[in-house]
Amino acid sequence: MPIITATKPLIQLFNEAWLNKTAKQQGLCKRLRDIRPLELVSSLVSAFGDENVDAIADLHRAFNGIHMNSDLNVAYKLFHH
């Protein structure tokens, strides 16, 4: 039985170029590194839409859940900062 997530439709919904430009203008990021605005926004929408967010660790798990490759996981400390 396949696991159905809302991650791919959310990534398709947002315009990556617009999100990157807006994130730089607002000071969210200076460079595009491990935590990119598109993945961050889609993981936040997905996590808060699930209504099971009690801590930053829940958001961290949702962010790392976007990546299919386990080598791309972001450490908790980096995500928290």
Steps between C-alpha positions, in 0.01 A plus 500: 500500500662831395534785747319809376645836601418855404863594448523468121178697430616774740837528327319529166270766643772747602725682255860428600649811337249729673554332838879528467480869406255580779704308760812696409312834509351424843832382644394137547808383313813652354609193306313193384648211694351192667176667608344651190186716515292267281563194715460701820167655401356177364605307811350766729170501311492121502587475871256767617231357274541171682430677834745279690765764570591524865868591473773610261603134480169425323578767239853361467363149434259639240783687327722192489205294381490695174830350386484145370877461543607456863840662423325838455367523856565827682623486860268627773740777612528642147122488456438663839729795426 
